[in-house]
Amino acid sequence: MSDGQPRIVVFSSLFPSEVAPTAGVFIRERMFRVAKHLPMVVVAPQAWSPFDWVIRFLRKGYRVQAPGYEVMDGVPVHRPLVLSVPGVFKRWDGWLMARGCRGLMRRLQAEFRPDMIDAHFLYPDGYAASLLAKELGLPLTITIRGSKDEWLIGTDREPMLRAAMMAATRLIAVSQALKNNVAIKLGVDEAKVTVIGNGVDLAKFHPVDKFEARKRLGIAPDARVLIGVGNLIPTKGFHRIIPLLPALRLEHPALVYLIVGDSATHSNMRQTLEALAREHGVEDMVRFCGRQPHDELKWYYGAADLFAQATEFEGWSNVFLEAMGCGLPVITTRVGGNAEVVAEAAVGELVDYWDPAAFGEAISRALSRAWDREAIIAYARSNTWDHKIDRLVALLSDLARK
């Protein structure tokens, strides 16, 4: 470390680009704040295979390639192509990712002179990074980020999860639940894992005038508005809330449900959710708002009265804090790290997974309750990025010096 500051290569295939501007935005938000303190380069591998063009006939946006290199907020971002064959060959993704990034990582070692690799998600990224770190003789941190890591327990990729964690110099979990349910469950010494949750940017997520927000979105001033934000995938639970709407409408006739989000690379439930709304006779209540830029989300939160998300898995849900920053209470399930985010009765309520009657009752209570919005905003203020980044910078700096 010639200048006294550790140089870090952030290694994550999930990272925003012009073709996927919201992919991995939580990683960018976290690590670009670290980049204000420590020199950083991002390596964001892009999966490809010779068969992708065939799949794009059925799924138009499948593996659309982003620029191979760009500078974002002063941070160089490299996006090397790595072979990833769909189907049964997915178990080779980690090894192929390491092989595809080897040349770039050797060049960065010569030109950037990194002191460590900081990877995100255990597989394939963390496993690939563990192979590269060993080859380059660099310390390695891996952040366990969410259900993507937990789902692979019990699959043929579990041995690679273990190998990645054992090879890492240090593990970071975004919630205590992930530390327990992934690292400790798979035999990692708990002293090796540090919990540092995500934060919220209150410059982006703050209260706006509700009348103006509803005017922008064409929502009646006297409506009662629920909102959910996320990818349209089964684990986010939009399909669990729609069947609850007929009963809720009996108590709240002017109820509107905003679904803000779009497809993920592996799933798109839009048509299924639309059909479900028709089946339950609530298509007039459900509004599909599509994916929205972060700078626009405050208007959607601001038009709502309550954030409700019936998630099946969750590591650390950033949208809960975003909603709270805008003054919204949160109703969600007691799974994963949700209890660590919705940690006080003053900011929301947790319901056991999956009890539809209890969840519907919780929504109804919340819509009828007079919430202390200032208390909710103050809770979000206590969870800003400033409270997290100092710990993360100190941890990375300490590891790089050893």
C-alpha positions in Angstrom: 0.0 0.0 0.0 2.2 2.7 -1.3 -0.1 5.6 -0.3 -1.3 4.0 2.9 -4.8 3.2 1.6 -5.8 -0.3 0.7 -6.8 -0.8 -2.9 -9.9 -2.9 -3.4 -11.2 -4.9 -6.4 -15.0 -5.3 -5.9 -16.1 -8.5 -7.6 -19.8 -8.9 -8.4 -21.7 -10.1 -11.5 -24.7 -8.3 -10.2 -24.0 -4.6 -10.8 -25.9 -1.8 -12.5 -25.3 -1.0 -16.2 -27.1 0.9 -19.0 -28.9 -2.3 -20.0 -29.8 -3.2 -16.4 -29.8 0.0 -14.4 -31.3 -1.4 -11.2 -29.4 -4.7 -11.1 -27.3 -4.8 -7.9 -28.0 -1.2 -7.2 -27.7 -2.0 -3.5 -24.1 -3.2 -4.1 -23.2 0.0 -5.9 -24.8 2.2 -3.2 -22.8 0.4 -0.6 -19.4 0.1 -2.3 -19.3 3.5 -4.0 -19.6 5.0 -0.6 -16.6 3.0 0.4 -14.9 4.3 -2.8 -15.0 7.8 -1.3 -12.5 6.5 1.3 -10.5 3.7 -0.5 -9.3 3.3 -4.1 -11.5 0.9 -5.9 -12.0 -0.9 -9.2 -15.1 -3.0 -10.0 -15.1 -6.3 -11.9 -18.6 -7.3 -12.9 -18.5 -10.4 -15.0 -21.1 -10.8 -17.7 -22.5 -14.3 -18.4 -22.8 -15.4 -22.0 -23.0 -18.6 -24.1 -23.2 -19.5 -27.8 -26.9 -20.4 -27.2 -28.1 -17.1 -25.8 -29.4 -15.8 -29.2 -31.8 -18.8 -29.3 -33.1 -18.1 -25.9 -33.6 -14.4 -26.8 -36.3 -15.5 -29.3 -38.4 -16.4 -26.3 -37.0 -13.9 -23.7 -36.1 -10.7 -25.5 -34.0 -9.2 -22.7 -32.0 -12.4 -21.9 -28.4 -11.6 -21.3 -28.2 -8.4 -23.2 -24.6 -7.3 -23.0 -23.5 -4.0 -21.3 -20.4 -2.1 -22.3 -17.2 -4.0 -21.4 -15.7 -1.0 -19.6 -17.0 2.3 -18.3 -16.3 4.8 -15.4 -19.1 5.3 -13.0 -18.8 8.1 -10.4 -15.1 8.0 -10.9 -14.8 4.2 -10.4 -13.6 2.0 -13.2 -16.0 -0.8 -14.0 -14.8 -3.8 -16.0 -17.4 -6.3 -17.4 -15.5 -9.3 -18.9 -17.6 -11.9 -20.7 -17.6 -15.3 -18.9 -19.0 -18.5 -20.3 -22.2 -19.7 -18.5 -24.1 -22.5 -20.2 -27.8 -22.6 -19.2 -29.2 -25.8 -17.6 -27.3 -28.5 -15.9 -24.0 -26.8 -16.6 -24.8 -24.0 -14.1 -22.8 -25.9 -11.5 -19.6 -25.0 -13.4 -20.4 -21.2 -13.3 -18.0 -20.5 -10.5 -15.0 -22.2 -12.1 -15.8 -20.7 -15.5 -16.2 -17.2 -14.0 -12.8 -17.5 -12.4 -11.2 -18.7 -15.7 -12.9 -15.9 -17.7 -11.7 -13.2 -15.3 -8.2 -14.5 -14.8 -6.5 -12.4 -17.5 -8.2 -9.2 -16.4 -7.4 -9.8 -12.7 -3.7 -10.4 -13.6 -3.6 -7.1 -15.5 -5.3 -5.3 -12.6 -2.7 -6.8 -10.2 0.1 -5.3 -12.3 -1.6 -1.9 -13.1 -3.9 -1.2 -10.1 -1.9 -3.2 -7.5 -4.9 -4.3 -5.4 -4.5 -5.2 -1.8 -7.6 -7.3 -1.6 -10.7 -8.7 -3.4 -14.2 -7.9 -2.0 -16.8 -10.3 -3.5 -20.6 -10.3 -3.3 -22.8 -13.4 -3.0 -21.2 -16.8 -2.3 -21.9 -18.4 -5.6 -20.8 -18.2 -8.3 -19.1 -14.9 -7.5 -17.6 -15.7 -4.1 -16.4 -19.1 -5.2 -14.8 -17.6 -8.4 -13.2 -14.9 -6.3 -11.8 -17.4 -3.9 -9.9 -19.2 -6.8 -8.6 -15.9 -8.1 -7.6 -14.6 -4.6 -5.6 -17.8 -4.0 -3.9 -17.5 -7.4 -3.0 -13.9 -6.9 -2.1 -14.2 -3.2 -4.7 -11.6 -2.0 -6.9 -11.4 1.0 -10.6 -12.0 0.3 -13.9 -10.8 1.8 -17.2 -12.2 0.7 -20.5 -10.6 1.6 -23.4 -13.0 2.1 -26.3 -10.9 0.7 -29.6 -12.7 0.6 -31.8 -15.6 -0.3 -29.7 -16.3 -3.4 -27.0 -17.7 -1.1 -29.5 -19.5 1.2 -31.3 -21.3 -1.7 -28.3 -23.1 -2.8 -27.9 -25.0 0.5 -28.9 -28.6 -0.2 -28.1 -28.4 -3.9 -25.0 -29.6 -5.8 -23.5 -26.2 -5.2 -23.4 -26.4 -1.4 -19.8 -27.8 -1.4 -18.7 -24.6 -3.3 -20.5 -22.4 -0.8 -18.5 -24.1 1.9 -15.3 -23.8 -0.1 -15.8 -20.1 -0.7 -16.5 -19.4 2.9 -13.6 -21.4 4.2 -11.2 -19.7 1.7 -12.4 -16.2 2.6 -10.3 -14.2 4.9 -13.4 -12.6 6.3 -17.2 -13.0 5.7 -19.6 -10.1 5.9 -23.4 -10.8 6.3 -26.0 -8.1 5.7 -28.1 -9.6 8.5 -27.8 -11.8 11.6 -30.3 -14.2 10.0 -28.0 -14.8 7.1 -25.0 -15.3 9.4 -27.0 -17.9 11.3 -28.8 -19.6 8.3 -25.9 -19.7 5.9 -22.5 -19.3 7.5 -22.9 -21.0 10.9 -25.3 -23.6 9.5 -22.6 -24.7 7.1 -20.0 -24.9 9.8 -18.2 -21.5 9.7 -16.8 -20.2 12.9 -19.1 -17.4 13.9 -16.1 -15.2 14.8 -15.2 -15.1 11.1 -18.5 -13.4 10.2 -19.2 -9.7 10.7 -22.8 -8.4 10.4 -23.1 -5.0 8.6 -26.5 -4.3 7.2 -27.4 -2.0 4.3 -28.4 1.6 4.8 -30.8 4.1 3.2 -30.1 7.2 1.3 -32.4 9.9 2.7 -31.4 12.3 -0.1 -33.3 10.0 -2.4 -36.0 8.6 -0.1 -37.7 11.3 1.8 -41.3 12.5 2.3 -43.0 14.4 -0.5 -46.4 16.1 -0.7 -49.0 13.3 -0.9 -51.4 15.3 -2.9 -48.7 16.1 -5.5 -47.6 12.5 -5.6 -51.1 11.2 -6.2 -51.7 13.9 -8.8 -48.6 12.7 -10.7 -49.8 9.1 -10.6 -53.5 9.7 -11.2 -54.7 8.5 -7.9 -57.7 9.9 -6.1 -56.9 12.1 -3.1 -59.2 10.0 -0.8 -57.9 6.6 -1.9 -56.3 4.2 0.5 -53.0 3.0 -1.1 -50.9 -0.1 -0.6 -47.5 -0.4 -2.3 -45.0 -3.2 -2.9 -41.7 -2.8 -4.7 -39.5 -5.5 -6.1 -38.8 -7.9 -8.9 -41.9 -9.7 -10.1 -40.8 -13.1 -8.8 -42.6 -15.6 -6.5 -40.4 -14.9 -3.5 -41.5 -11.3 -3.3 -45.1 -12.4 -2.7 -47.2 -10.1 -4.8 -49.3 -13.1 -5.7 -50.0 -13.6 -2.0 -51.4 -10.1 -1.5 -53.7 -9.9 -4.5 -56.1 -12.6 -3.1 -56.4 -10.6 0.1 -57.7 -7.5 -1.7 -61.5 -8.4 -2.0 -61.9 -8.6 1.7 -59.8 -5.5 2.3 -61.9 -3.6 -0.1 -65.0 -4.3 2.0 -63.4 -2.1 4.8 -61.6 0.3 2.5 -63.7 0.7 -0.7 -61.3 3.1 -2.4 -58.3 0.8 -2.0 -55.5 0.9 -4.6 -52.5 -1.5 -4.8 -49.4 -0.3 -6.5 -46.9 -2.9 -7.7 -43.6 -1.3 -8.6 -41.2 -3.6 -10.4 -40.6 -5.7 -13.4 -39.1 -9.0 -14.5 -35.9 -10.5 -13.2 -33.5 -12.4 -15.4 -35.0 -15.7 -14.3 -38.7 -14.9 -13.9 -41.5 -12.5 -14.8 -44.8 -12.9 -13.1 -46.5 -9.9 -14.7 -49.0 -12.0 -16.8 -49.7 -14.4 -13.9 -50.4 -11.5 -11.5 -52.7 -9.8 -14.0 -54.6 -13.0 -14.4 -54.8 -13.4 -10.6 -56.2 -9.9 -10.3 -58.9 -10.7 -12.9 -59.7 -14.0 -11.2 -60.3 -12.2 -7.8 -62.2 -9.3 -9.5 -59.7 -6.7 -8.4 -58.0 -5.7 -11.7 -59.4 -2.2 -11.2 -57.5 -1.9 -7.9 -54.1 -3.3 -9.0 -51.8 -1.0 -10.9 -48.6 -2.3 -12.5 -46.2 0.6 -12.4 -43.1 -1.1 -13.9 -39.6 -0.6 -12.8 -38.8 2.9 -11.6 -35.5 4.8 -11.3 -34.5 5.4 -7.7 -34.9 9.1 -8.1 -38.6 8.6 -9.0 -39.5 6.0 -6.3 -40.2 8.6 -3.7 -43.3 9.7 -5.6 -44.7 6.2 -5.5 -43.9 5.7 -1.8 -45.3 9.2 -1.2 -48.6 8.4 -2.8 -49.1 5.4 -0.6 -50.4 4.9 3.0 -48.7 1.5 3.7 -45.9 -0.7 2.4 -46.9 -4.4 2.3 -44.6 -7.2 1.1 -45.3 -10.9 1.7 -41.8 -12.2 1.1 -40.8 -15.8 1.3 -37.0 -15.3 1.7 -35.1 -12.1 2.6 -31.6 -11.3 3.6 -31.9 -7.6 4.2 -34.7 -5.8 2.3 -33.6 -2.3 1.3 -37.1 -1.3 0.2 -38.3 -1.4 3.8 -35.9 1.3 4.8 -36.7 3.2 1.6 -40.4 3.2 2.5 -39.7 4.2 6.0 -37.5 7.1 4.8 -40.6 8.3 3.0 -42.7 7.9 6.2 -44.4 4.7 5.4 -45.1 1.9 7.9 -44.2 -1.6 6.8 -46.2 -4.9 7.0 -44.1 -8.0 6.1 -43.4 -11.6 7.0 -41.2 -12.8 9.8 -38.6 -14.4 7.6 -34.8 -13.9 7.1 -33.6 -10.5 8.2 -37.0 -8.8 8.1 -37.2 -8.7 11.9 -33.8 -6.8 11.9 -35.2 -4.1 9.6 -38.7 -3.9 10.9 -37.4 -4.0 14.5 -39.9 -1.8 16.3 -43.7 -1.8 16.6 -43.6 2.0 15.8 -42.5 1.3 12.2 -44.6 -1.7 11.2 -45.7 -5.3 11.9 -44.4 -8.8 11.2 -46.6 -11.7 10.4 -45.7 -15.4 10.5 -45.1 -17.0 7.1 -47.5 -17.8 5.6 -50.7 -17.0 7.4 -53.0 -15.2 4.8 -55.7 -14.3 7.3 -53.2 -12.8 9.8 -51.5 -10.9 7.0 -54.8 -9.4 5.7 -55.8 -8.4 9.3 -52.4 -6.8 9.8 -52.9 -4.7 6.6 -56.4 -3.7 7.7 -55.2 -2.6 11.1 -52.3 -0.7 9.6 -54.6 1.1 7.2 -56.9 2.1 10.1 -54.1 3.2 12.5 -52.8 6.7 12.9 -49.1 6.2 12.5 -46.5 8.6 13.9 -44.8 9.3 10.5 -42.0 11.4 12.1 -41.1 8.4 14.3 -40.9 6.2 11.3 -38.6 8.7 9.5 -36.5 9.1 12.5 -36.0 5.3 12.6 -34.9 5.4 8.9 -32.5 8.2 9.8 -30.8 6.0 12.4 -30.2 3.5 9.6 -28.5 5.7 7.0 -25.4 4.6 5.1 -23.2 6.8 7.3 -23.9 4.5 10.2 -22.7 1.5 8.1 -19.9 2.7 5.9 -17.5 3.7 8.7 -17.6 0.2 10.0 -17.1 -1.3 6.6 -14.1 0.9 5.7 -12.5 0.1 9.0 -13.0 -3.6 8.5 -11.6 -3.6 4.9 -8.7 -1.4 5.8 -7.7 -3.7 8.8 -7.9 -6.9 6.7 -5.8 -5.4 3.9 -3.1 -4.4 6.3 -2.7 -7.9 7.7 
